[in-house]
Amino acid sequence: MTSVSAFLLAFPAFFSIVNPPGAAFIFNEVAAGYSAAERAALANRVAFYSLLVMLASLWGGAYVLNFFGISLGALRIAGGLVVAFRAWDLLNAPELQEARKSEQASARAGRVDEVAFFPLTMPFTTGPGTISVAVTLGAERPRGGEALLDFFLGVSAAALVTAVLVWLFYRSAERIAGLLGDTARRTIARLSAFLLLCIGVQIVINGIADVLATMEHG
């Protein structure tokens, strides 16, 4: 497998599961109340952390899961539940979030680093779905020095391009939302939260299917 074919294999998978355009509206809702400088810093950190999560999952995810005795199905079930619960909160409490914005604004400045990783990087941007995709891709690595190098160059490039797109869309999230208007922004944010909820549920279903399949074969 050449590096180009590895890239073409990995990039569509990463882009579809991360979905930077749709995730930008989730970012815009969660980061509401932060200053422009803080939002820019958040976008930078989330993109960087997302790249680290994808690369770590690609290169060593399968080994880590095996070391701790965690199956991919268990990862999907636990992570999918986290995604679903966070999406449910976004879907059902936008008015509550608006009421808390001014109250939380002064306290948020010291929490930028914390929020950048959880929940913005995990689970909203590169959550269990992305990790599962990356671990699965990494497990498909070819054997042999040159082929292995080409494979990891290709899939790592796909992760890098995805992270750059996350950065671009997150940096532009407020501008895009402003162009759409408040009503359209809220509607799309709710739709994005609903889609995120569906993704979380689907990840749980996939995890349960994995566990059941393992039990049948065991």
C-alpha positions in Angstrom: 0.0 0.0 0.0 1.4 3.4 -1.0 1.2 6.5 1.1 -1.3 8.0 -1.3 -3.6 5.0 -1.1 -3.3 5.0 2.7 -4.2 8.7 2.7 -7.2 8.0 0.5 -8.3 5.2 2.8 -8.0 7.2 6.0 -9.0 10.8 5.1 -12.7 10.1 4.1 -13.1 8.0 7.3 -11.6 10.7 9.5 -13.5 13.6 7.8 -16.8 11.8 8.0 -16.6 10.9 11.7 -15.0 14.2 12.9 -17.2 16.3 10.6 -15.4 19.7 11.1 -18.2 21.8 9.5 -20.9 20.3 11.7 -18.7 20.2 14.8 -18.0 23.9 14.4 -21.5 24.7 15.5 -21.1 22.6 18.6 -17.8 24.4 19.3 -19.6 27.8 18.8 -22.2 26.8 21.4 -19.8 25.5 24.0 -17.4 28.4 23.6 -20.1 31.1 23.7 -19.1 33.7 26.3 -15.4 33.4 25.8 -13.5 36.4 24.4 -12.3 36.3 20.8 -8.7 35.7 21.9 -9.9 32.8 24.1 -11.9 31.3 21.3 -8.9 31.5 19.0 -6.7 29.8 21.7 -9.4 27.1 22.1 -9.5 26.5 18.4 -5.7 26.2 18.3 -5.6 23.8 21.2 -8.5 21.6 20.1 -7.0 21.2 16.6 -3.6 20.3 18.2 -5.1 17.9 20.8 -7.3 16.3 18.0 -4.2 15.6 16.0 -2.5 14.0 19.0 -5.5 11.8 19.7 -5.7 10.6 16.1 -2.0 10.0 15.8 -1.8 8.2 19.2 -4.8 6.0 18.3 -3.3 5.2 14.9 0.2 4.4 16.2 -0.5 2.8 19.5 -4.2 2.5 20.2 -4.5 -1.2 19.6 -1.5 -1.9 21.9 -2.9 0.2 24.7 -6.3 -1.5 24.6 -4.7 -4.9 24.6 -2.4 -4.0 27.5 -5.4 -3.0 29.7 -7.6 -5.8 28.4 -10.1 -3.3 27.0 -12.0 -4.5 23.9 -12.9 -2.1 21.0 -16.5 -2.9 21.8 -16.1 -1.7 25.4 -14.5 1.5 24.2 -17.3 2.2 21.8 -20.0 1.6 24.4 -18.4 3.8 27.1 -17.4 6.5 24.7 -20.7 6.5 22.9 -22.6 7.0 26.1 -20.4 10.0 26.9 -21.1 11.5 23.5 -24.8 10.8 23.7 -25.2 12.4 27.2 -23.3 15.5 26.3 -25.2 15.9 23.0 -28.5 15.4 25.0 -27.5 18.3 27.3 -26.8 20.5 24.3 -30.0 19.6 22.6 -32.3 20.2 25.5 -30.8 23.0 27.5 -29.8 25.9 25.1 -31.9 28.4 27.1 -30.3 27.3 30.3 -26.8 27.7 28.7 -27.8 31.3 27.6 -28.8 32.1 31.2 -25.5 30.9 32.5 -23.3 32.6 30.0 -22.8 35.9 31.8 -22.5 34.1 35.2 -19.8 31.8 33.8 -17.9 34.3 31.7 -15.6 35.5 34.5 -14.8 32.0 35.7 -14.1 30.6 32.2 -10.9 32.4 31.6 -9.0 30.2 33.9 -10.6 27.0 32.4 -9.6 27.4 28.8 -7.0 24.7 29.0 -9.4 22.3 30.7 -12.3 22.9 28.4 -10.0 22.6 25.3 -9.5 18.9 26.0 -12.8 18.0 27.6 -15.4 18.3 26.3 -14.2 20.1 23.1 -11.6 17.6 22.0 -13.0 14.6 23.7 -15.7 13.6 23.1 -17.1 16.3 20.7 -14.3 16.5 18.1 -12.2 13.3 18.3 -14.3 11.1 20.5 -14.8 7.3 20.6 -15.9 7.2 17.0 -12.7 8.8 15.8 -10.6 6.7 18.2 -12.3 3.5 17.0 -11.7 4.4 13.3 -8.0 5.3 14.0 -7.5 2.1 16.0 -9.1 0.0 13.3 -7.0 1.7 10.6 -3.8 1.2 12.7 -4.7 -2.5 13.1 -4.7 -2.8 9.3 -1.1 -1.8 9.0 0.9 -3.9 6.5 3.9 -5.9 7.5 7.3 -4.9 6.2 9.5 -1.9 6.7 8.9 0.2 3.5 5.2 -0.7 3.2 4.7 0.1 6.9 6.4 3.5 6.6 4.3 4.4 3.5 1.2 3.3 5.4 1.8 5.5 8.4 2.9 8.4 6.3 -0.4 8.3 4.5 -2.7 7.8 7.5 -0.8 10.4 9.5 -1.1 12.9 6.7 -4.9 12.2 6.7 -5.0 13.0 10.4 -3.0 16.2 9.9 -5.3 17.4 7.1 -8.4 16.6 9.3 -6.9 18.6 12.2 -6.1 21.6 9.9 -9.8 21.5 8.8 -10.9 21.4 12.4 -8.7 24.5 13.1 -10.1 26.4 10.1 -13.8 25.7 10.8 -13.4 26.3 14.6 -11.6 29.6 14.0 -14.4 30.6 11.7 -17.3 29.2 13.7 -18.5 32.5 15.2 -18.2 34.3 11.8 -20.2 31.5 10.1 -22.8 31.6 12.8 -23.0 35.4 12.5 -23.6 35.2 8.8 -26.4 32.7 9.3 -28.2 34.8 11.9 -29.4 33.9 15.4 -32.4 31.8 14.4 -30.5 29.8 11.8 -27.6 29.4 14.2 -29.8 28.0 16.9 -31.5 25.7 14.5 -28.3 24.3 13.0 -26.8 24.0 16.5 -29.7 21.9 17.6 -29.6 19.8 14.4 -25.8 19.3 15.0 -26.5 18.3 18.6 -29.2 15.8 17.4 -26.8 14.3 14.9 -24.2 14.0 17.6 -26.7 12.3 19.8 -27.4 9.8 16.9 -23.7 9.2 16.4 -23.3 8.5 20.1 -26.2 6.0 20.0 -24.9 4.4 16.9 -21.4 4.0 18.5 -23.1 2.3 21.5 -25.0 0.0 19.1 -21.8 -0.9 17.3 -20.1 -1.6 20.6 -22.8 -3.9 21.7 -22.7 -5.7 18.4 -18.9 -6.1 18.8 -19.3 -7.5 22.3 -22.1 -9.9 21.2 -20.1 -11.1 18.2 -17.1 -11.8 20.5 -19.3 -13.7 22.9 -20.7 -15.8 20.1 -17.3 -16.7 18.8 -15.9 -17.3 22.3 
